[in-house]
Amino acid sequence: MSHFELIRATPEHTPIIHEIWRRVYGHDFAQDRPDVPEDWQTWFLGHEDGAPGFACQVNHYEIHARGRWHRCAGVSCVATAPEARGTGLTKFALNELSRVCAHDGFDCAALYGFRDSYYRKFGYASAGWRWQISSTVDRFPHLKAELPLRAIPHGDFAPLEECYERFIQTMSGSSRRSQAHWLRRFGKRAPDVYAVGDPVEGYFWTNPAGFYNDLEVGEFVWTTGRAYRSLLAGMRSLGINKGKIVWCEPPTSPFLHQFRDHGVDAAWHRSSMFRILKADRTLGDLGLVVRDGICGDSGSGSGEISIAGATQLWLGSVSARTLADLGELTASDDQIAELDRAFPPQDVVCMEFF
């Protein structure tokens, strides 16, 4: 029987990890990785019988959920060398990673799965998505700006921070950002950022190029109705020489409720997955047993809920009643009603890309 091991990588492991990433994701991807992880990242390396075959990165975030901030392990760059696939190494490594992150004090983990069905085997639940909306310019609403549009100095995120944090606290699943997080989110080439309000009530950013192509908006954030309408007016102005304007909104999209029209397309976009690692720090005492075959069961009571169901209930993507109908929750009608009062459904959006 094979012996599996997952270790925290050190600088001496960098060539090995880069080689695994190169063989899975290609030369350009590996070349873009740093020689050592950032201060807010950890690299892990998995072995089978002493031979390296698995690599991943954990990004340290702090996400908002139910009025509180929780440490979240953003799992990314998951890669298994071709010869190590089908051996059980990946299964061991992902399960062990959850246990290690829980031990390290993370309340939850998140990732963007290549297939949700694959990561459900490791306790992750589908939770979080956004609408990607695409509108031809002629079908884009004509709105009068209620606040003037202004350019933010290139690469300056400080004026945006308070607005961004207010926006993400209206939903679950998004992370507050350090300077390093902002710089990573801006990307290699800082975008053009436009804001309304002083202090900022809303903003969007884009990297426009060419004529009659799409105006792609990278991040769209607002905290007031007048800011939202003013940003739409600004986007239409920028898109006047474009074919389409493309941007994203949370599931309860104001645009689709107010301005949807023929010629406007909306697609499910960037669906995320989350996993509770510590039920007591996220859900509190539910009066239920939380079943987790990887990190261990927790809680007590007459009913029970799966770790996936507990994650969706906590974040707000699925109601307790629906979880009961799906078989993820076993509880009395009174318990279910109380859970729905304590954990009402709400938007779940992960604003970070990792």
Long-range contacts (C-beta under 8 A, 24 or more apart in sequence): 2-48, 2-49, 2-87, 2-88, 2-89, 3-48, 3-49, 3-50, 4-46, 4-47, 4-48, 4-88, 4-89, 4-92, 4-93, 4-96, 5-46, 5-47, 6-44, 6-45, 6-46, 6-47, 6-54, 6-92, 6-93, 6-96, 6-97, 6-100, 7-44, 7-45, 7-46, 7-47, 8-42, 8-43, 8-44, 8-45, 9-37, 9-42, 9-43, 9-44, 9-45, 9-55, 11-35, 11-36, 13-43, 13-45, 13-52, 16-45, 16-52, 16-55, 17-43, 17-45, 17-55, 20-52, 20-53, 20-54, 20-55, 20-79, 20-80, 20-81, 21-55, 21-77, 21-79, 23-79, 23-81, 23-82, 24-79, 24-80, 24-81, 24-82, 25-77, 25-79, 33-77, 38-180, 39-180, 40-178, 40-180, 40-181, 44-93, 44-97, 44-100, 46-80, 46-84, 46-89, 46-90, 46-92, 46-93, 47-89, 48-84, 48-87, 48-88, 48-89, 51-84, 52-81, 53-80, 53-81, 53-83, 53-84, 53-87, 53-89, 54-79, 54-80, 54-81, 54-84, 54-89, 54-90, 54-93, 55-79, 56-93, 56-97, 57-354, 58-97, 58-101, 59-352, 59-354, 61-110, 61-175, 61-181, 61-352, 62-175, 62-176, 63-108, 63-110, 63-172, 63-173, 63-174, 63-175, 63-350, 64-168, 64-169, 64-171, 64-172, 64-173, 64-174, 64-175, 64-176, 65-172, 65-173, 65-282, 65-314, 65-315, 65-316, 66-172, 66-314, 66-316, 66-343, 67-169, 69-176, 70-107, 70-108, 70-281, 70-282, 71-105, 71-106, 71-107, 71-108, 72-106, 72-107, 72-108, 72-109, 72-110, 72-175, 72-274, 73-97, 73-101, 73-104, 73-106, 73-108, 73-109, 73-110, 73-277, 74-109, 74-110, 74-111, 74-175, 74-352, 74-354, 75-109, 75-110, 75-111, 76-111, 76-112, 76-354, 78-111, 91-121, 91-122, 94-119, 94-122, 95-122, 95-294, 98-122, 98-123, 98-275, 98-277, 98-294, 98-295, 99-294, 99-295, 101-277, 102-277, 102-278, 102-295, 106-277, 106-278, 107-276, 107-277, 107-278, 107-281, 107-282, 108-274, 108-275, 108-276, 108-277, 108-278, 108-282, 108-311, 109-274, 109-275, 109-277, 110-173, 110-272, 110-273, 110-274, 110-275, 110-350, 111-272, 111-273, 112-270, 112-271, 112-272, 112-273, 112-350, 112-353, 112-354, 113-273, 116-271, 116-273, 119-273, 120-308, 122-275, 122-294, 123-275, 123-292, 123-293, 123-294, 123-295, 123-307, 123-308, 124-273, 124-274, 124-275, 124-308, 124-311, 125-273, 125-274, 125-275, 125-307, 125-308, 125-309, 125-311, 125-312, 125-317, 126-271, 126-273, 126-312, 126-317, 127-173, 127-272, 127-273, 127-274, 127-311, 127-312, 127-315, 127-317, 127-318, 127-348, 128-172, 128-173, 128-271, 128-272, 128-273, 128-274, 128-315, 128-317, 128-348, 128-349, 128-350, 129-251, 129-268, 129-269, 129-270, 129-271, 129-272, 129-348, 129-349, 130-248, 130-249, 130-250, 130-251, 130-269, 130-270, 130-349, 131-248, 131-249, 131-250, 131-251, 131-253, 131-256, 131-266, 131-267, 131-268, 131-269, 132-246, 132-247, 132-248, 132-266, 132-267, 132-268, 132-269, 132-270, 133-246, 133-247, 133-248, 133-249, 133-253, 133-255, 133-256, 133-264, 133-265, 133-266, 134-214, 134-244, 134-245, 134-246, 134-264, 134-265, 134-266, 134-267, 135-244, 135-245, 135-261, 135-263, 135-264, 135-265, 136-243, 136-244, 136-263, 136-264, 137-236, 137-239, 137-240, 137-242, 137-243, 137-244, 137-245, 138-263, 139-261, 139-262, 139-263, 139-264, 140-232, 140-235, 140-236, 140-239, 140-245, 141-232, 141-236, 141-259, 142-236, 143-229, 143-230, 143-232, 143-233, 143-236, 144-233, 145-196, 145-229, 145-230, 145-233, 145-234, 146-226, 146-229, 146-230, 147-196, 147-197, 147-201, 147-226, 147-227, 147-230, 148-196, 148-230, 149-194, 149-195, 149-196, 149-230, 149-231, 149-233, 149-234, 149-237, 150-194, 150-195, 150-196, 150-198, 151-192, 151-193, 151-194, 152-193, 152-194, 152-195, 152-203, 154-190, 154-192, 154-193, 155-186, 155-190, 156-193, 157-182, 157-183, 157-186, 159-195, 159-199, 159-200, 160-193, 160-195, 160-200, 160-203, 160-221, 162-199, 162-200, 163-195, 163-197, 163-199, 163-200, 163-201, 163-202, 163-203, 163-221, 163-222, 163-223, 164-221, 166-223, 167-221, 167-222, 167-223, 168-349, 168-351, 170-347, 171-250, 171-316, 171-346, 171-347, 171-348, 171-349, 172-314, 172-315, 172-316, 172-346, 172-347, 172-348, 172-349, 173-272, 173-274, 173-315, 173-348, 173-349, 173-350, 174-349, 174-350, 174-351, 174-352, 175-350, 175-351, 175-352, 181-352, 185-219, 185-352, 185-353, 191-218, 194-231, 194-234, 194-238, 196-226, 196-227, 196-230, 196-231, 196-234, 197-224, 197-227, 201-226, 201-227, 202-227, 202-228, 202-230, 202-231, 203-231, 204-231, 204-234, 204-235, 204-247, 206-238, 208-238, 211-241, 211-242, 212-241, 212-242, 212-243, 213-242, 213-243, 214-242, 214-243, 214-244, 214-245, 214-246, 215-239, 215-242, 215-244, 215-245, 215-246, 216-246, 216-247, 217-245, 217-246, 217-247, 217-248, 219-351, 220-247, 220-248, 220-249, 228-254, 232-259, 250-347, 250-349, 251-347, 251-348, 251-349, 252-347, 270-350, 270-353, 272-348, 272-350, 274-311, 274-315, 274-348, 275-307, 275-308, 275-311, 276-307, 276-310, 276-311, 276-314, 279-307, 279-310, 282-310, 282-314, 283-310, 283-313, 283-314, 286-310, 286-339, 287-335, 288-329, 288-331, 288-335, 302-331, 302-332, 303-329, 303-330, 303-331, 303-332, 303-335, 304-329, 304-330, 304-331, 305-329, 305-330, 305-331, 313-339, 313-343, 314-343, 315-346, 315-348, 316-343, 316-344, 316-345, 316-346, 316-347, 316-348, 317-345, 317-348, 318-345, 319-344, 319-345
